[in-house]
Amino acid sequence: MPVVISGKRLLQYELHLTNFASKDLALKRIEVVDSAGAVLADLKDSELIGIIGRFDHALGTTDKLLIPPGVRALVYLSVPIWTCEPPTVPLGMVRSSIELRHRIEYQVSGNSERASVEGGAFTVNTQPPVSTGPPLRGGPWIAAYNASWERGHRRVPYAIQGSVHIPGRFAIDWGKVDKSGKFFRGDGSNVRDWYGYGAEVLAVADGVVAATRDDVPESETILKTPQPIKLEDAAGNYIALDLGNSHYAFYEHLKPGSIRVKPNEHVRRGSVIGLLGYTGESTGPHLLL
């Protein structure tokens, strides 16, 4: 489903590429093409390198495009969906369906000729997006998100029950700042020195509480050396809201004992559901939504 980011309507998704050959394959180009043959994205060279995720490599390596036998690469795509209408107009009002496919160009190690293959076809979901309100009030708040961060939320896959998931594909970190842009008073060593700590967290839309957790403890001081955290504890105390039609809002790192809602409870947009805290895998008090 397309989302509007910085005024542009984009599809954000991942293309999985696995080398089943017995030789190295050098990825040269990826084109995203619609059913009319129009090229919506043409990715090569440095631009292609920047969107490749390789989990057989250390961060920062430069040979991401050379894929050895048996290795999978993830391509983090942000594809513009062009229409004559502004992003505020739902796609369903523009055309009935949009079908995309991918043309992958590569070179076999030791061979100067290039080959290509097409695949990964799908139909874009043109249902109108859910309208949401702010998760916090007051401020100023900084909403931190960038799809290109190599260790950002979007680039951290989780393998669960035999399949790969990216729960943080659209996750945004919300932190309160002062006039100079600082997140805390003094050296920020105490959680209560952070401006956003304890702020009321709001339901972004009408919905039903799908799940909560409120038993993760919280350190009173900011841990300079992060402690190992179990995967199931990484979100800290959380609330999951079911907004309908398979849409959910997930709030992480909430303050212990602050959750004011229970599973199956109906909530209204703007109602207080918990408080911002410092639980789970967190570098400081903030809300991840």
URTA-V317889 format. One record per pair of residues at least 4 apart in sequence whose C-alpha atoms are under 7 Angstrom apart, sorted by sequence separation. I is the first residue (numbers start at 1). GAP is how many residues later the second one is. If there is no record, write none. Layout:
BEGIN
i gap
I GAP
I GAP
END
This chain:
BEGIN
i gap
4 4
5 4
33 4
34 4
43 4
44 4
45 4
46 4
47 4
48 4
57 4
67 4
85 4
91 4
92 4
107 4
151 4
152 4
159 4
160 4
177 4
178 4
184 4
229 4
230 4
243 4
261 4
267 4
278 4
4 5
5 5
33 5
34 5
43 5
150 5
151 5
159 5
177 5
178 5
188 5
192 5
229 5
242 5
243 5
3 6
4 6
33 6
107 6
158 6
159 6
177 6
188 6
191 6
242 6
278 6
2 7
3 7
32 7
33 7
107 7
147 7
157 7
158 7
176 7
241 7
242 7
278 7
2 8
3 8
31 8
32 8
106 8
107 8
157 8
158 8
175 8
185 8
240 8
241 8
277 8
278 8
2 9
32 9
105 9
106 9
157 9
184 9
185 9
240 9
241 9
276 9
277 9
1 10
31 10
32 10
54 10
105 10
106 10
156 10
184 10
240 10
276 10
31 11
105 11
183 11
184 11
239 11
240 11
276 11
30 12
31 12
52 12
104 12
105 12
154 12
183 12
239 12
261 12
30 13
103 13
104 13
238 13
239 13
260 13
29 14
30 14
103 14
104 14
154 14
238 14
259 14
260 14
29 15
49 15
103 15
153 15
154 15
237 15
238 15
259 15
28 16
49 16
102 16
103 16
153 16
154 16
236 16
237 16
238 16
258 16
259 16
102 17
235 17
236 17
237 17
258 17
101 18
102 18
153 18
177 18
235 18
236 18
237 18
54 19
101 19
102 19
176 19
237 19
53 20
54 20
101 20
176 20
216 20
254 20
255 20
52 21
53 21
100 21
101 21
175 21
216 21
254 21
255 21
52 22
53 22
100 22
215 22
254 22
255 22
52 23
99 23
100 23
214 23
253 23
254 23
255 23
51 24
52 24
99 24
213 24
214 24
253 24
254 24
255 24
51 25
98 25
99 25
213 25
253 25
254 25
51 26
97 26
98 26
212 26
213 26
253 26
97 27
145 27
212 27
253 27
144 28
145 28
211 28
212 28
97 29
143 29
144 29
191 29
211 29
143 30
144 30
190 30
191 30
210 30
143 31
190 31
191 31
209 31
210 31
142 32
143 32
189 32
190 32
209 32
210 32
141 33
142 33
189 33
208 33
209 33
92 34
141 34
142 34
207 34
208 34
253 34
91 35
92 35
141 35
207 35
208 35
252 35
253 35
140 36
141 36
207 36
251 36
252 36
139 37
140 37
206 37
251 37
252 37
27 38
41 38
90 38
205 38
218 38
251 38
26 39
27 39
40 39
217 39
250 39
26 40
40 40
216 40
249 40
25 41
26 41
215 41
24 42
25 42
214 42
237 42
24 43
25 43
214 43
236 43
24 44
236 44
23 45
24 45
214 45
235 45
236 45
23 46
234 46
235 46
22 47
233 47
234 47
19 48
21 48
19 49
20 49
19 50
20 50
212 50
19 51
212 51
18 52
19 52
211 52
229 52
18 53
19 53
209 53
210 53
18 54
209 54
210 54
17 55
18 55
209 55
16 56
17 56
208 56
209 56
16 57
17 57
208 57
209 57
16 58
208 58
15 59
16 59
207 59
208 59
14 60
15 60
207 60
218 60
14 61
15 61
206 61
207 61
218 61
14 62
206 62
217 62
222 62
13 63
14 63
205 63
206 63
216 63
13 64
35 64
136 64
205 64
12 65
13 65
34 65
35 65
136 65
203 65
204 65
12 66
34 66
135 66
136 66
203 66
204 66
11 67
12 67
33 67
34 67
135 67
203 67
10 68
11 68
32 68
33 68
135 68
202 68
203 68
10 69
11 69
32 69
33 69
135 69
202 69
203 69
10 70
11 70
32 70
134 70
202 70
203 70
9 71
10 71
31 71
32 71
133 71
201 71
202 71
9 72
30 72
31 72
132 72
133 72
200 72
201 72
30 73
31 73
132 73
201 73
30 74
200 74
201 74
29 75
30 75
200 75
201 75
29 76
199 76
200 76
28 77
29 77
198 77
199 77
9 78
27 78
28 78
198 78
8 79
27 79
197 79
198 79
7 80
26 80
27 80
196 80
197 80
25 81
26 81
25 82
26 82
4 83
25 83
26 83
24 84
25 84
23 85
24 85
23 86
197 88
196 89
196 90
194 91
191 94
175 111
174 112
175 112
173 113
174 113
173 114
174 114
173 115
172 116
173 116
171 117
172 117
171 118
1 123
1 124
1 125
END
